[in-house]
Amino acid sequence: MSPSALPLGDPAPTDGRLPSSVAGGAAERDFGVYLHVPFCRVRCGYCDFNTYTADEVRGVKQSDYAGQALDEIGLARRVLEDAAVGGRPASTVFFGGGTPTLLPVSDLARMLDGVRQAWGLTADAEVTTEANPDSVDRDALFELADAGFTRVSFGMQSAVPHVLATLERTHDPARVPRVVQWAKEAGLATSLDLIYGTPGESLDDWSASLDLALAQEPDHLSAYALIVETGTKLARQIARGEVAEPDDELHADMYELAEARLTAAGYDWYELSNWARTPTQLSRHNLAYWTGQDWWGIGPGAHSHVGGVRWWNVKHPAAYAQRLAAGESPAAGREALEEETRRVESVLLQSRLRRGLEIELLDAEGRTAVAGLIADGLVDGRAALAGRLVLTVRGRLLADAVVRRLLPD
């Protein structure tokens, strides 16, 4: 995970050492690895992730990056072994960005081999890379499968040219069917990422994007409402009146259309913005984030979490490389999460899941609010009687409001 703005926190030790407390309960937690590749061919105007184009990282060579990531993997192995949590194989590995597939497949394979050598992989490990439709060809997808990747997530975003232009995406929608077919032929599970609510996008435009996505019969689909992040080019365009602000009511209509269309096509939601054809095809890596498992984030700006300790790396690739070259941890800061903070985060994240939130995680005031949420049609009453809080479709549209009632100030 690698958002662009780093949080405030305590200083991180230069050797990356973790407190002994992280070993508590480690055997019951899964371990995953996230590898952040911070390079993009073009910076999209809406993007707030920690990514850089070639012009923005002068003095930093993309060709050196795999070696730097391997250096951090080596450091991670030592730190986890010293903290007595180093014996767990990785159950998920996720290459995100940026555009990981801007790097040669041989570099991605080297990084995956580094994870395999440091910790091993479980027999059913999920190994995913993100890719743009125009950043891979048939040969590359077969090479990824040969290297041990099991899944590819394509950033489709939209099927409509004017929507893609507003988002500053560079691919031709006609390429989506080809790359999905090539991935399937290579034996890779497939996911398509969509964005809805782009300024100027109509409900018909969104329907056309759903048409194209569903026609490919991917294993998994994500549909995210466009969020205008402060400091992005899109935010500045909206502030100057060059493009319209997103319409919340249209967002809701688009979400309801996605839910109806995906359900009719045989997909089940398992998180507010994610649907899978079967329970085995959901993104296990992302589910690990939402359920508080352990993961180490490799790369500039990457975030990690082990046993209630969370930390984040320096943002810029040059600073990242300098830290590792000096034999130091690239961590910029960290925090040890208090029990109440962990409970609140569990409510925030697990209430978004189809499996729902255990009502006993709520405090007395939160539990009292459940009856009103059922009466308002935001929470499934039958599930609540069984001890779990599960959002209805209306509740999913108003998920932030539900959380505010569950976690009153």
C-alpha positions in Angstrom: 0.0 0.0 0.0 1.5 3.3 -1.0 -0.6 6.5 -0.7 1.3 9.7 -1.5 0.9 11.5 1.8 2.8 10.0 4.7 1.3 10.2 8.2 2.9 11.6 11.2 4.4 9.1 13.6 7.4 8.2 15.8 10.9 8.0 14.4 11.7 4.6 13.0 15.0 2.9 14.1 17.6 3.0 11.4 18.0 -0.8 11.5 14.2 -1.3 11.2 14.1 -3.4 14.4 10.6 -4.3 15.6 9.5 -4.6 19.3 9.1 -8.1 20.7 5.4 -7.5 21.1 4.8 -8.2 17.4 5.4 -11.9 18.0 2.2 -12.2 20.0 -0.5 -14.2 18.0 1.7 -14.2 14.9 0.9 -17.9 14.2 -2.7 -17.0 13.7 -2.0 -14.2 11.2 -1.3 -14.5 7.5 1.8 -12.9 6.1 1.8 -11.1 2.8 4.3 -8.9 0.8 3.5 -5.8 -1.2 6.0 -4.5 -3.7 5.5 -1.0 -4.8 6.9 -0.1 -8.3 6.7 3.8 -8.3 7.1 4.4 -12.1 4.5 5.5 -14.6 4.7 6.4 -18.2 2.3 9.3 -17.7 1.0 10.8 -14.4 -2.8 10.6 -14.5 -4.5 13.8 -13.4 -6.7 12.2 -10.7 -3.9 10.0 -9.2 -2.7 10.6 -5.6 -0.4 7.6 -5.3 3.3 7.8 -4.8 4.3 7.5 -8.5 6.8 9.2 -10.7 7.4 9.6 -14.5 10.9 9.5 -16.0 11.2 13.3 -15.9 10.4 13.3 -12.2 13.1 10.9 -11.1 16.2 12.1 -12.8 19.3 10.4 -11.3 17.3 7.3 -10.5 17.4 4.4 -12.9 14.5 2.1 -13.3 16.9 -0.6 -14.2 18.4 -0.4 -10.6 15.1 -0.7 -8.9 14.8 -4.5 -8.7 18.1 -4.7 -6.9 17.0 -2.0 -4.4 13.8 -3.9 -3.7 15.9 -7.1 -3.1 18.0 -5.2 -0.6 14.9 -4.2 1.3 13.7 -7.8 1.2 16.9 -8.9 2.7 16.5 -6.3 5.5 12.9 -7.4 6.0 14.0 -11.0 6.4 16.5 -10.1 9.1 14.2 -7.9 11.0 11.4 -10.4 11.1 13.7 -13.2 12.1 15.1 -11.0 15.0 11.5 -10.4 16.1 10.6 -14.1 16.0 8.0 -13.7 13.3 10.2 -14.7 10.3 9.2 -18.3 9.8 5.9 -17.7 7.9 5.7 -18.2 4.2 4.0 -15.5 2.2 0.4 -16.4 1.3 0.0 -13.4 -1.0 2.3 -11.2 -3.0 1.1 -8.1 -4.7 3.0 -5.9 -7.2 1.4 -2.4 -7.3 2.2 1.1 -8.4 2.6 3.0 -10.4 2.8 0.5 -13.3 4.8 -2.6 -12.3 4.8 -3.9 -15.8 6.9 -0.9 -17.0 9.8 -2.9 -15.6 10.9 -5.9 -17.6 9.3 -9.2 -16.6 12.8 -10.4 -15.7 13.0 -7.7 -13.0 9.6 -8.6 -11.6 10.6 -12.3 -11.6 13.8 -11.4 -9.7 11.8 -9.6 -7.1 9.3 -12.5 -6.7 12.3 -14.9 -6.4 13.6 -12.7 -3.7 10.4 -13.1 -1.7 10.4 -16.8 -2.4 14.0 -17.2 -1.1 13.4 -15.0 2.0 10.2 -16.6 3.2 8.9 -19.1 0.8 5.4 -19.1 -0.6 2.4 -21.1 0.6 1.3 -23.9 -1.8 -1.8 -21.8 -2.8 -0.1 -18.4 -2.8 -1.8 -15.6 -4.7 0.7 -13.6 -6.7 -0.7 -10.5 -8.4 0.6 -7.8 -10.6 -1.2 -4.7 -11.7 -0.9 -3.8 -15.3 -2.2 -1.2 -17.8 -3.8 -2.7 -21.0 -1.0 -1.1 -23.0 1.9 -2.1 -20.7 1.8 -5.8 -21.5 1.6 -8.0 -24.6 0.9 -11.7 -25.0 4.6 -12.8 -24.5 4.9 -10.7 -21.3 1.8 -12.3 -19.8 3.0 -15.8 -20.5 6.4 -14.9 -19.0 4.7 -13.6 -15.9 2.8 -16.9 -15.5 6.1 -18.8 -16.0 7.7 -16.7 -13.3 5.0 -17.8 -10.8 2.5 -15.0 -11.0 -1.1 -16.3 -10.7 -3.2 -13.2 -11.2 -3.2 -9.9 -13.2 -5.3 -6.8 -12.4 -5.8 -4.6 -15.4 -6.5 -0.9 -15.0 -9.3 -0.6 -17.5 -11.0 2.3 -15.8 -13.5 3.0 -18.6 -14.5 1.9 -22.1 -15.4 5.4 -23.2 -12.7 7.5 -24.9 -13.7 10.9 -23.6 -13.8 9.5 -20.0 -10.3 8.0 -20.5 -9.1 11.3 -21.9 -10.4 13.2 -18.8 -8.6 10.6 -16.6 -5.5 11.0 -18.8 -5.4 7.2 -19.4 -3.4 6.3 -22.5 -4.8 2.9 -23.6 -7.3 2.2 -26.4 -10.4 0.4 -24.9 -10.3 -2.0 -27.8 -7.1 -3.5 -26.3 -8.9 -4.7 -23.2 -10.4 -7.8 -24.7 -7.1 -8.8 -26.2 -5.1 -8.5 -23.0 -7.7 -10.4 -20.9 -7.8 -13.2 -23.5 -4.0 -13.4 -23.5 -3.9 -13.5 -19.7 -6.5 -16.3 -19.7 -4.5 -18.3 -22.3 -1.5 -17.9 -20.0 -3.4 -19.4 -17.1 -3.6 -16.2 -15.1 -6.7 -15.2 -13.1 -8.0 -11.8 -14.3 -9.3 -8.7 -12.6 -10.5 -5.5 -14.2 -10.4 -2.2 -12.3 -13.1 0.4 -13.2 -13.6 4.0 -12.1 -17.0 5.7 -12.1 -18.1 9.3 -11.6 -15.5 11.0 -13.8 -16.5 14.6 -14.6 -18.5 14.4 -17.9 -19.3 10.7 -17.6 -23.0 9.9 -18.0 -24.9 6.9 -16.8 -24.9 5.6 -20.3 -21.1 5.9 -20.5 -20.8 3.9 -17.3 -23.2 1.3 -18.6 -21.0 0.9 -21.7 -18.0 0.4 -19.5 -19.8 -2.3 -17.5 -20.8 -3.9 -20.9 -17.2 -4.2 -22.1 -15.9 -5.4 -18.7 -18.6 -8.1 -18.3 -18.1 -9.3 -21.9 -14.6 -10.3 -21.0 -15.9 -12.6 -18.1 -13.0 -11.7 -15.7 -12.7 -13.5 -12.5 -12.9 -10.3 -10.4 -14.1 -6.7 -10.9 -13.4 -3.6 -8.9 -15.4 -0.4 -9.3 -14.2 2.6 -7.4 -16.0 6.0 -7.2 -13.6 8.8 -8.4 -12.3 10.7 -5.4 -10.9 14.1 -6.1 -7.7 14.2 -4.0 -6.3 17.6 -2.9 -3.2 18.6 -4.8 -3.9 16.6 -7.9 -4.2 18.1 -11.4 -7.9 17.2 -11.5 -8.6 19.0 -8.2 -7.0 22.1 -9.7 -9.0 21.8 -12.9 -12.2 21.6 -10.8 -11.2 24.6 -8.7 -10.7 26.6 -11.9 -14.0 25.5 -13.3 -12.5 23.7 -16.2 -14.3 20.5 -15.4 -17.4 19.8 -13.4 -17.4 18.6 -9.8 -18.4 14.9 -9.3 -22.2 14.5 -8.7 -22.9 12.4 -5.6 -26.4 11.4 -6.7 -25.0 10.2 -10.0 -22.3 8.3 -8.1 -25.1 6.5 -6.2 -27.0 5.7 -9.4 -23.8 4.3 -11.0 -23.0 2.2 -7.9 -26.5 0.7 -7.9 -26.3 0.0 -11.7 -22.9 -1.8 -11.1 -24.4 -3.9 -8.3 -27.4 -4.8 -10.4 -25.5 -5.7 -13.5 -22.7 -7.6 -11.7 -25.1 -9.6 -9.6 -27.1 -10.5 -12.7 -23.9 -11.7 -14.3 -23.1 -14.0 -11.4 -20.7 -11.8 -9.4 -21.0 -11.4 -5.6 -19.8 -8.4 -3.7 -17.3 -9.1 -0.9 -16.2 -5.6 -0.2 -17.9 -2.3 -1.0 -16.0 -1.8 -4.3 -15.1 -5.4 -5.2 -16.9 -8.4 -6.7 -15.8 -11.9 -7.5 -17.3 -14.8 -9.5 -16.5 -17.3 -6.7 -15.2 -17.1 -3.1 -11.8 -18.4 -4.4 -11.4 -15.5 -6.8 -11.6 -12.6 -4.5 -8.4 -10.6 -3.8 -6.9 -12.4 -0.8 -4.1 -9.8 -0.6 -6.5 -6.9 -0.2 -8.7 -8.9 2.2 -5.6 -9.3 4.4 -5.4 -5.5 4.7 -9.1 -5.2 5.6 -8.8 -8.0 8.3 -5.6 -6.8 10.0 -3.2 -9.5 8.9 0.6 -8.9 8.6 2.3 -7.6 5.5 5.7 -6.0 4.6 5.5 -3.2 2.0 8.6 -3.0 -0.2 9.5 0.2 -2.0 9.3 4.1 -1.7 6.3 5.2 0.3 5.2 1.6 1.0 3.3 0.9 4.2 3.7 -2.2 6.4 2.0 -3.7 9.3 3.2 -6.5 11.6 1.6 -7.4 15.0 0.1 -4.0 15.7 3.1 -2.0 14.6 2.6 0.1 11.4 5.4 1.9 9.5 6.0 3.6 6.1 9.0 4.2 3.9 10.5 7.4 2.7 8.6 8.6 -0.4 11.1 9.5 -3.1 13.0 6.7 -5.0 16.3 8.6 -4.6 15.9 8.8 -0.8 14.8 5.1 -0.7 17.9 4.0 -2.7 20.2 6.1 -0.5 18.9 4.6 2.7 19.4 1.0 1.4 22.8 1.8 0.0 23.9 2.9 3.5 22.6 -0.3 5.0 19.7 1.5 6.7 16.0 0.8 6.9 14.1 3.0 4.4 11.3 3.5 7.1 10.5 7.2 7.6 8.2 6.7 10.6 6.1 4.3 12.5 3.4 3.9 15.2 2.5 1.2 17.7 -1.3 0.9 17.6 -3.1 0.9 20.9 -5.8 -1.6 21.5 -8.6 0.9 21.1 -7.1 2.2 17.8 -7.0 -1.3 16.4 -10.7 -1.9 17.5 -11.8 1.3 15.7 -9.9 0.4 12.6 -11.5 -3.1 12.6 -14.9 -1.4 12.7 -14.0 0.9 9.9 -12.7 -1.8 7.6 -14.7 -4.9 8.5 -18.0 -3.1 8.2 -17.2 -2.7 4.5 -17.1 -6.5 4.0 -19.8 -8.9 2.9 -18.8 -11.2 5.7 -19.6 -8.3 8.0 -18.4 -7.0 11.4 -18.8 -9.0 14.6 -21.2 -6.8 16.6 -19.3 -7.7 19.8 -16.4 -5.5 18.5 -18.6 -2.5 19.0 -18.8 -0.6 22.3 -22.0 -0.2 24.2 -23.0 3.0 22.3 -22.2 1.4 19.0 -24.3 -1.7 19.8 -27.2 0.5 20.7 -27.0 2.1 17.3 -27.5 -1.2 15.4 -31.3 -1.3 15.9 -31.7 2.2 14.4 -29.5 1.2 11.4 -31.7 -1.8 10.8 -34.8 0.3 11.0 -33.3 2.7 8.5 -32.7 -0.1 6.0 -28.9 0.3 6.3 -28.1 -3.0 8.0 -29.4 -6.5 7.4 -31.6 -7.5 10.3 -31.3 -11.2 10.0 -27.5 -11.1 9.9 -27.5 -8.8 13.0 -29.6 -11.3 14.9 -26.8 -13.8 14.2 -24.2 -11.4 15.6 -22.8 -9.8 12.4 -23.4 -6.3 11.0 -23.8 -6.6 7.2 -24.6 -3.6 5.1 -27.6 -3.5 2.7 -27.2 -1.9 -0.7 -28.5 1.3 0.8 -26.1 0.9 3.7 -23.2 0.4 1.2 -24.1 3.7 -0.4 -24.1 5.4 3.0 -21.2 3.4 4.5 -19.4 6.5 6.0 -22.6 7.6 7.7 -23.1 4.1 9.1 -19.6 4.1 10.6 -20.2 7.5 12.2 -23.2 6.0 14.0 -21.2 3.0 15.1 -18.3 5.1 16.3 -19.8 8.2 17.7 -17.4 10.8 19.0 
